[in-house]
Amino acid sequence: MANTKNPLIFLVEDDPAFRKMIDAYLKSQRLTNIKQFSSGEEMLKQLTKEMPQLIVEDFDLGAGKLNGLEIFKKAREINPKVDFIFLSGQSTIEVAVEAIKLGAYDYVVKDEFAKENLLHRVKRYVFQKNLISKQDALLMGGLFVVALLIIICVACYMAGLRLVVLK
């Protein structure tokens, strides 16, 4: 992961006013590495060039366009590790459950608390990714120590074997 404290976030929202409001709010909260897209298709083209850590995407991107789950599936074909948070005006539990079942990180309903709820989820995402990065570093450090101990033990064994052969 390139930057876990300020991850690259793709924001996909067809409503320009809502997209700009979310972008400005996240940037005001020190999440400044955001790229905006008005359609899922536009985002998918960029996804072949850049790999965000997180995609925040409107579930319903307008009539005649691919919906959020279709974009999600295509994005996962390009980058299986990218995480998604869906935004939707639909507060039905079925849509949220379907998104989570497919592997979305979270789901935020577009209501009067949407920007605060989204910020909370993005911060939780960043926190969890930082923990995972630290755990991976500790694991790699531990594996290095074990490998070093094995090398030392083998070297001692070989030195002892050499002494036996020389006698």
FIVOKOL-78345 format. One record per residue: residue in three letters; x, y, z of N, C-alpha, C in turn. Coordinates in Angstrom, 2 decimals, decimal comma. Example, Ala and Ser with C-alpha at 12.3 -4.5 7.8 and 13.67 -1.06 7.14 Angstrom:
  type     n_c1     n_c2     n_c3    ca_c1    ca_c2    ca_c3     c_c1     c_c2     c_c3
   ALA    13,19    -5,69     7,80    12,30    -4,50     7,80    13,20    -3,30     7,80
   SER    12,85    -2,25     7,08    13,67    -1,06     7,14    12,90     0,03     7,87
//
This chain:
  type     n_c1     n_c2     n_c3    ca_c1    ca_c2    ca_c3     c_c1     c_c2     c_c3
   MET     0,84    -1,17     0,00     0,00     0,00     0,00     0,89     1,23     0,00
   ALA     0,67     2,10    -0,96     1,55     3,24    -1,17     1,54     4,23     0,00
   ASN     0,38     4,62     0,48     0,30     5,62     1,53    -0,92     5,31     2,39
   THR    -0,70     4,74     3,54    -1,83     4,35     4,37    -2,39     5,49     5,19
   LYS    -1,63     6,56     5,41    -2,15     7,69     6,19    -3,02     8,62     5,33
   ASN    -2,68     8,75     4,06    -3,45     9,58     3,14    -3,61     8,79     1,84
   PRO    -4,47     7,76     1,86    -4,55     6,86     0,71    -5,13     7,54    -0,52
   LEU    -4,77     7,02    -1,68    -5,38     7,48    -2,92    -6,82     6,96    -2,94
   ILE    -7,76     7,89    -3,04    -9,18     7,57    -3,04    -9,78     8,04    -4,36
   PHE   -10,48     7,14    -5,03   -11,27     7,50    -6,20   -12,69     7,74    -5,72
   LEU   -13,22     8,91    -6,03   -14,59     9,28    -5,65   -15,44     9,29    -6,91
   VAL   -16,41     8,38    -6,99   -17,26     8,23    -8,18   -18,69     8,62    -7,80
   GLU   -19,15     9,74    -8,36   -20,48    10,27    -8,02   -20,97    11,08    -9,21
   ASP   -22,17    10,77    -9,69   -22,70    11,47   -10,86   -23,30    12,83   -10,53
   ASP   -23,64    13,08    -9,29   -24,19    14,38    -8,88   -23,01    15,32    -8,57
   PRO   -22,76    16,31    -9,44   -21,57    17,16    -9,25   -21,56    17,92    -7,93
   ALA   -22,70    18,38    -7,46   -22,74    19,13    -6,20   -22,38    18,21    -5,03
   PHE   -22,94    17,02    -5,00   -22,65    16,08    -3,91   -21,19    15,64    -3,98
   ARG   -20,69    15,38    -5,19   -19,30    14,95    -5,37   -18,34    16,02    -4,85
   LYS   -18,58    17,26    -5,21   -17,70    18,36    -4,77   -17,79    18,56    -3,26
   MET   -18,99    18,41    -2,70   -19,17    18,56    -1,26   -18,39    17,48    -0,50
   ILE   -18,49    16,24    -0,96   -17,77    15,13    -0,30   -16,26    15,32    -0,46
   ASP   -15,83    15,69    -1,65   -14,40    15,92    -1,90   -13,86    17,00    -0,98
   ALA   -14,56    18,12    -0,91   -14,12    19,24    -0,06   -14,09    18,84     1,41
   TYR   -15,11    18,11     1,84   -15,17    17,70     3,25   -14,03    16,75     3,60
   LEU   -13,79    15,74     2,77   -12,69    14,81     3,06   -11,34    15,53     3,04
   LYS   -11,17    16,44     2,10    -9,91    17,19     2,04    -9,73    18,09     3,26
   SER   -10,83    18,62     3,78   -10,75    19,45     4,99   -10,36    18,62     6,21
   GLN   -10,51    17,31     6,10   -10,17    16,40     7,19    -8,84    15,68     6,93
   ARG    -8,00    16,28     6,09    -6,64    15,81     5,77    -6,59    14,55     4,91
   LEU    -7,66    14,27     4,22    -7,65    13,19     3,23    -7,61    13,88     1,86
   THR    -6,41    14,24     1,45    -6,24    15,14     0,31    -5,94    14,43    -1,01
   ASN    -5,70    13,13    -0,97    -5,31    12,40    -2,17    -6,55    11,78    -2,83
   ILE    -7,40    12,65    -3,38    -8,69    12,22    -3,93    -8,78    12,61    -5,40
   LYS    -9,25    11,66    -6,21    -9,53    11,93    -7,63   -11,02    11,72    -7,84
   GLN   -11,65    12,69    -8,51   -13,09    12,67    -8,73   -13,44    12,15   -10,12
   PHE   -14,55    11,40   -10,18   -15,05    10,89   -11,45   -16,57    11,03   -11,45
   SER   -17,12    11,38   -12,61   -18,58    11,53   -12,71   -19,26    10,25   -13,18
   SER   -18,46     9,25   -13,61   -19,05     7,98   -14,04   -18,12     6,83   -13,68
   GLY   -18,73     5,67   -13,57   -17,96     4,47   -13,30   -17,05     4,10   -14,45
   GLU   -17,53     4,33   -15,66   -16,73     4,01   -16,85   -15,46     4,86   -16,88
   GLU   -15,59     6,13   -16,55   -14,45     7,04   -16,50   -13,44     6,56   -15,45
   MET   -13,95     6,14   -14,30   -13,08     5,65   -13,23   -12,37     4,37   -13,65
   LEU   -13,08     3,46   -14,33   -12,47     2,20   -14,76   -11,30     2,44   -15,72
   LYS   -11,43     3,44   -16,59   -10,32     3,77   -17,49    -9,09     4,21   -16,69
   GLN    -9,31     5,03   -15,67    -8,20     5,50   -14,85    -7,63     4,38   -13,98
   LEU    -8,46     3,44   -13,62    -8,04     2,32   -12,76    -6,99     1,45   -13,46
   THR    -6,97     1,47   -14,78    -5,94     0,71   -15,50    -4,59     1,43   -15,44
   LYS    -4,60     2,71   -15,05    -3,37     3,51   -14,98    -2,88     3,75   -13,57
   GLU    -3,82     3,86   -12,63    -3,51     4,15   -11,23    -4,24     3,18   -10,34
   MET    -3,63     2,84    -9,22    -4,26     1,91    -8,29    -4,58     2,60    -6,96
   PRO    -5,83     3,01    -6,78    -6,21     3,60    -5,49    -6,29     2,51    -4,43
   GLN    -6,22     2,93    -3,19    -6,45     2,00    -2,10    -7,95     1,84    -1,83
   LEU    -8,70     2,89    -2,14   -10,12     2,90    -1,80   -10,91     3,60    -2,91
   ILE   -12,07     3,03    -3,23   -13,00     3,67    -4,16   -14,29     3,94    -3,40
   VAL   -14,69     5,20    -3,37   -15,96     5,60    -2,78   -16,88     5,85    -3,97
   GLU   -17,93     5,05    -4,05   -18,74     5,06    -5,26   -20,23     5,12    -4,97
   ASP   -20,90     5,97    -5,74   -22,36     6,03    -5,69   -22,89     4,72    -6,26
   PHE   -23,88     4,16    -5,59   -24,45     2,89    -6,05   -25,26     3,09    -7,33
   ASP   -26,00     4,18    -7,41   -26,85     4,45    -8,57   -26,24     5,62    -9,35
   LEU   -25,60     5,29   -10,46   -24,90     6,31   -11,24   -25,73     6,85   -12,41
   GLY   -27,03     6,74   -12,32   -27,90     7,32   -13,33   -28,40     6,30   -14,34
   ALA   -29,50     6,67   -14,99   -30,13     5,79   -15,97   -29,20     5,57   -17,17
   GLY   -29,21     4,34   -17,65   -28,42     4,01   -18,82   -26,96     3,77   -18,54
   LYS   -26,56     3,86   -17,30   -25,15     3,63   -16,92   -25,06     2,37   -16,08
   LEU   -23,86     1,82   -16,01   -23,64     0,66   -15,14   -23,90     1,06   -13,70
   ASN   -24,52     0,17   -12,92   -24,74     0,50   -11,52   -23,48     0,21   -10,71
   GLY   -23,53     0,56    -9,44   -22,36     0,43    -8,58   -21,81    -0,98    -8,48
   LEU   -22,69    -1,98    -8,39   -22,21    -3,36    -8,28   -21,55    -3,84    -9,57
   GLU   -22,06    -3,40   -10,71   -21,43    -3,77   -11,99   -20,04    -3,14   -12,10
   ILE   -19,93    -1,88   -11,70   -18,63    -1,20   -11,70   -17,69    -1,88   -10,71
   PHE   -18,21    -2,23    -9,54   -17,44    -2,93    -8,52   -16,82    -4,21    -9,09
   LYS   -17,63    -5,02    -9,76   -17,15    -6,29   -10,32   -16,07    -6,05   -11,37
   LYS   -16,28    -5,07   -12,24   -15,27    -4,77   -13,28   -13,98    -4,24   -12,65
   ALA   -14,12    -3,41   -11,63   -12,93    -2,86   -10,95   -12,14    -3,97   -10,28
   ARG   -12,84    -4,92    -9,67   -12,17    -6,04    -9,00   -11,45    -6,95   -10,00
   GLU   -11,94    -7,00   -11,25   -11,22    -7,75   -12,29    -9,89    -7,07   -12,60
   ILE    -9,88    -5,74   -12,57    -8,66    -4,98   -12,84    -7,72    -5,03   -11,63
   ASN    -8,27    -4,80   -10,44    -7,47    -4,78    -9,22    -8,26    -5,46    -8,10
   PRO    -8,00    -6,77    -7,87    -8,77    -7,51    -6,87    -8,60    -7,01    -5,44
   LYS    -7,58    -6,20    -5,17    -7,33    -5,76    -3,80    -7,96    -4,42    -3,46
   VAL    -8,48    -3,72    -4,44    -9,04    -2,39    -4,17   -10,30    -2,53    -3,31
   ASP   -10,43    -1,65    -2,34   -11,58    -1,66    -1,43   -12,61    -0,62    -1,87
   PHE   -13,88    -0,91    -1,56   -14,99    -0,05    -1,94   -15,81     0,35    -0,74
   ILE   -16,24     1,60    -0,74   -17,31     2,06     0,14   -18,39     2,60    -0,79
   PHE   -19,59     2,03    -0,69   -20,70     2,49    -1,52   -21,47     3,60    -0,85
   LEU   -21,92     4,55    -1,67   -22,83     5,61    -1,25   -24,15     5,35    -1,95
   SER   -25,25     5,54    -1,26   -26,52     5,36    -1,94   -27,65     6,09    -1,25
   GLY   -28,53     6,61    -2,06   -29,76     7,21    -1,55   -30,75     6,14    -1,14
   GLN   -30,49     4,91    -1,55   -31,35     3,78    -1,18   -30,97     3,30     0,21
   SER   -31,90     3,36     1,11   -31,58     2,93     2,47   -32,05     1,50     2,73
   THR   -32,35     0,77     1,67   -32,80    -0,61     1,86   -31,62    -1,48     2,27
   ILE   -31,88    -2,35     3,19   -30,84    -3,22     3,72   -30,36    -4,22     2,67
   GLU   -31,23    -4,58     1,72   -30,87    -5,57     0,71   -29,69    -5,12    -0,13
   VAL   -29,68    -3,84    -0,52   -28,59    -3,32    -1,34   -27,28    -3,34    -0,54
   ALA   -27,35    -2,92     0,71   -26,15    -2,91     1,55   -25,62    -4,33     1,76
   VAL   -26,52    -5,27     2,02   -26,11    -6,66     2,24   -25,46    -7,23     0,98
   GLU   -26,06    -6,96    -0,17   -25,50    -7,47    -1,43   -24,10    -6,90    -1,66
   ALA   -23,91    -5,61    -1,41   -22,60    -4,99    -1,60   -21,57    -5,60    -0,66
   ILE   -21,92    -5,79     0,58   -20,99    -6,36     1,57   -20,68    -7,82     1,22
   LYS   -21,69    -8,58     0,80   -21,47    -9,98     0,41   -20,47   -10,09    -0,74
   LEU   -20,52    -9,14    -1,66   -19,61    -9,16    -2,81   -18,20    -8,71    -2,44
   GLY   -18,05    -8,18    -1,22   -16,72    -7,81    -0,77   -16,48    -6,33    -0,56
   ALA   -17,54    -5,52    -0,62   -17,36    -4,09    -0,36   -16,94    -3,90     1,09
   TYR   -16,14    -2,88     1,34   -15,68    -2,59     2,70   -16,83    -2,08     3,56
   ASP   -17,66    -1,20     2,98   -18,77    -0,64     3,75   -19,78     0,02     2,83
   TYR   -20,83     0,55     3,44   -21,97     1,13     2,73   -22,46     2,33     3,54
   VAL   -22,62     3,47     2,88   -23,09     4,68     3,55   -24,34     5,19     2,85
   VAL   -25,38     5,44     3,62   -26,62     5,99     3,08   -26,46     7,49     2,91
   LYS   -26,89     8,00     1,74   -26,86     9,44     1,50   -28,03    10,08     2,23
   ASP   -27,70    10,67     3,35   -28,70    11,40     4,12   -28,01    12,63     4,70
   GLU   -28,62    13,27     5,68   -28,02    14,48     6,24   -26,71    14,22     6,99
   PHE   -26,44    12,96     7,31   -25,20    12,61     8,03   -24,19    11,90     7,12
   ALA   -24,43    11,89     5,83   -23,61    11,11     4,91   -22,13    11,48     4,96
   LYS   -21,83    12,76     4,95   -20,41    13,13     4,91   -19,68    12,73     6,20
   GLU   -20,34    12,89     7,34   -19,72    12,48     8,60   -19,58    10,96     8,69
   ASN   -20,63    10,25     8,24   -20,58     8,78     8,24   -19,49     8,27     7,30
   LEU   -19,38     8,90     6,15   -18,35     8,50     5,20   -16,96     8,77     5,78
   LEU   -16,77     9,93     6,37   -15,49    10,24     6,99   -15,13     9,20     8,06
   HIS   -16,09     8,84     8,89   -15,87     7,83     9,92   -15,41     6,51     9,30
   ARG   -16,08     6,09     8,23   -15,72     4,82     7,59   -14,35     4,90     6,92
   VAL   -14,05     6,01     6,29   -12,73     6,16     5,65   -11,63     6,16     6,70
   LYS   -11,85     6,88     7,80   -10,85     6,89     8,88   -10,67     5,51     9,49
   ARG   -11,76     4,78     9,67   -11,66     3,41    10,18   -10,88     2,54     9,20
   TYR   -11,14     2,71     7,91   -10,41     1,98     6,86    -8,91     2,27     6,95
   VAL    -8,56     3,56     7,04    -7,15     3,96     7,12    -6,51     3,37     8,38
   PHE    -7,21     3,43     9,51    -6,70     2,87    10,76    -6,44     1,37    10,62
   GLN    -7,38     0,65    10,07    -7,21    -0,80     9,91    -6,07    -1,13     8,96
   LYS    -5,94    -0,37     7,88    -4,85    -0,63     6,93    -3,50    -0,33     7,57
   ASN    -3,44     0,70     8,42    -2,19     0,99     9,15    -1,84    -0,15    10,10
   LEU    -2,84    -0,69    10,79    -2,59    -1,82    11,68    -2,08    -3,03    10,91
   ILE    -2,69    -3,31     9,78    -2,27    -4,44     8,95    -0,85    -4,24     8,47
   SER    -0,51    -3,01     8,05     0,85    -2,73     7,61     1,86    -2,95     8,73
   LYS     1,50    -2,51     9,94     2,40    -2,70    11,09     2,53    -4,17    11,45
   GLN     1,42    -4,91    11,38     1,48    -6,35    11,66     2,36    -7,06    10,63
   ASP     2,21    -6,68     9,37     3,04    -7,28     8,32     4,52    -6,99     8,57
   ALA     4,84    -5,76     8,98     6,23    -5,40     9,25     6,77    -6,21    10,43
   LEU     5,95    -6,35    11,48     6,38    -7,16    12,64     6,58    -8,61    12,25
   LEU     5,68    -9,14    11,45     5,80   -10,53    11,00     7,07   -10,72    10,19
   MET     7,34    -9,80     9,28     8,55    -9,90     8,46     9,80    -9,79     9,33
   GLY     9,77    -8,92    10,32    10,90    -8,79    11,24    11,10   -10,07    12,03
   GLY    10,02   -10,67    12,49    10,09   -11,93    13,22    10,62   -13,06    12,36
   LEU    10,19   -13,12    11,11    10,68   -14,15    10,20    12,17   -13,97     9,93
   PHE    12,62   -12,73     9,85    14,04   -12,46     9,65    14,85   -12,98    10,83
   VAL    14,38   -12,73    12,04    15,08   -13,20    13,25    15,13   -14,72    13,27
   VAL    14,04   -15,38    12,95    14,01   -16,85    12,92    15,00   -17,37    11,88
   ALA    15,00   -16,77    10,70    15,93   -17,20     9,65    17,37   -16,99    10,10
   LEU    17,65   -15,89    10,76    19,00   -15,62    11,25    19,41   -16,65    12,30
   LEU    18,50   -17,00    13,21    18,79   -18,02    14,22    19,05   -19,39    13,58
   ILE    18,32   -19,72    12,56    18,55   -20,98    11,86    19,93   -20,99    11,22
   ILE    20,31   -19,89    10,61    21,64   -19,79     9,98    22,73   -19,94    11,04
   ILE    22,54   -19,29    12,17    23,54   -19,39    13,25    23,62   -20,83    13,76
   CYS    22,49   -21,48    13,95    22,48   -22,87    14,42    23,16   -23,79    13,42
   VAL    22,88   -23,63    12,15    23,52   -24,45    11,12    25,02   -24,19    11,10
   ALA    25,42   -22,94    11,23    26,85   -22,61    11,25    27,54   -23,25    12,45
   CYS    26,89   -23,20    13,61    27,47   -23,84    14,81    27,56   -25,35    14,62
   TYR    26,52   -25,94    14,08    26,52   -27,38    13,83    27,65   -27,74    12,87
   MET    27,80   -26,97    11,81    28,86   -27,24    10,83    30,24   -27,08    11,46
   ALA    30,40   -26,08    12,31    31,68   -25,88    13,00    31,97   -27,07    13,90
   GLY    30,97   -27,55    14,64    31,13   -28,72    15,50    31,45   -29,96    14,69
   LEU    30,79   -30,13    13,56    31,04   -31,26    12,68    32,46   -31,21    12,13
   ARG    32,92   -30,04    11,82    34,28   -29,86    11,30    35,31   -30,29    12,35
   LEU    35,05   -29,93    13,61    35,96   -30,31    14,69    36,00   -31,83    14,85
   VAL    34,85   -32,49    14,72    34,79   -33,94    14,85    35,58   -34,60    13,70
   VAL    35,43   -34,07    12,51    36,11   -34,62    11,33    37,62   -34,44    11,45
   LEU    38,05   -33,32    11,99    39,47   -33,03    12,10    40,15   -33,89    13,18
   LYS    39,43   -34,39    14,13    40,02   -35,21    15,21    40,32   -36,53    14,69
//
